[in-house]
Amino acid sequence: MPSQTNNFAYVRGEILPLDNAFLHVSDLAIQRGYGVFDYVKVSQGHPLFLEDYLERFHASARMLHMAVPLSDKALRDVVYELIERNDMGVSGVKMILTGGYSGNGYDPAEPSLVMLQQPLSLPGQEMLARGIKIITHAYVREIPQAKTINYTMGIRLIEEIRSKGASDVLYQQNGVVTEFPRCNFFIVAQDGTVVTPDSNVLLGVTRKNVLALAAKKYKVVERAVTLEDVYQAKEAFLTSTTKRILPVVQVDEKTIADGKPGPVAHALLADLIQLEEEYCRQQVVR
């Protein structure tokens, strides 16, 4: 790991230089991959939509029967202190909660809370103008509404994604699509309806914001989405904290519409950027 002595992380109650931030090998994140996390984007010194991310972080922790050891106020204070100390600009703060230092490598203990900040590069104009190709894979995440640290399938498929000249993988089961390893999925149906899968998906914060923005301009539906729906769509795009909105123009060997990003995705991206900027303007200077 490259030396990052000027950066800081929070580990089990302490803010430490990143090079000195470690968990013990008995932690269940290491022993069993047991834990949850969340990730909030930082722009203009502000963690965007932080309350939504904290709410989801707590929900994920409850699903794995873990208690977040800090109050929301204390969590916010740590987030802002890391932002101030690290002074990174556009970046992301990752909050990780694990099963703790287990005496037998299986039973949960007092949870370990880890927080770190990482640089972030958003998709460039060329990628937005071109759109991306994706592949599909038959899989449904375990506990889909929890943001767990188990990304085994997504990571295992990286080589296949790259070998097929694609950018990501969309999970499907019996012809019904759900989500990407790190993103939600939308289509624009032939009648102009904006549609996103409604089950076996993580309820993304960007997904939530895009649904609200889209509802101001278009008909919006949350329902089951099949591969045939995708192939017949006018547009397809993904949403996430780190990518905002990114057009999808090819799924496996099927081209979506004319193979070019569509106007709905671009319009919603402009609206989302405006929403982020408005959020920053409304934040009280700490």
C-alpha positions, 0 to 999 in steps of 0.5 A: 500500500502506498504511503499516505502519512498525511491522511488520517483514519478512524479505527475503534475510537481513535483517529490515526495516521492512515499508515498506522490504522489497523485491525487485529487479525481476530476481527470478523471482517478478516476471519469471516468477511462479516460486516457492513459499510457505507460510503458518502461523497464529499464535495466542497467540504460537505458530505452529501446527503449524510443523513440518508447514508447514516440511516442506511448504515444503521439499517444495514447494521441492524440486519447483521445484529450489530450496534453502531458504537457512536451516536449520529452526532458523534459519527458526523463529528468524526466525518467532518474531522476527517474531511478537515484533516485530510483536505482531499477535495472531491472524495468519499468517506467510507464507514465500516462496521465489523463483527469485532475481535472474535475470541473463536473467529466466529462469534461476534464481539464488540463491533469495530468501527472504521472510517477512512477517506479516499480520493474520488474520480467521477466519470469523465465527459467522454465516458458520459458521451459514449456510455458503457457496455455491461454484461449480465450474470445469474446471481442475487446478493445475500441480504440485498438490502444490507450494504455488506462488505461481501463483494466476492461475486463482483470481484470474482467477475472482474476478469470476465468483465474486462475480457469482454470489453465491458465496464460492469456486471448486472445481476439477474436471476431467471431473467429478472434483473436486479442491480450491479455490485455497486450500482442501481439500475434504471431503464426508460421504457418505450412509453417514456416511463422511468423504471427501476427494479423494486426487489432484491436491491440495495436502496441506494441514496442516489437511486432515491434522489434520481427517483424523486427528480425523475418524478418531477418530469416523467412517469416513474415506476418501481417494479420487476424488470426483465432482460426483455424489458432491458433489450426493448428499452429506449435508454438504460443507465446506472446510478451510484454515489461514485458515478452519479448517473452513467448511461448503459448502451450495450448489455451483453451482445444487445445494443440498447436503442441506437447504441447512444446515451439518451436524453433522459439520462443526461437530463437527470444527471444535470438535475442531480448535479444541481441537487448536489450543488444546492445541498452544499449551499444549504449546509451551515458552515461548521 
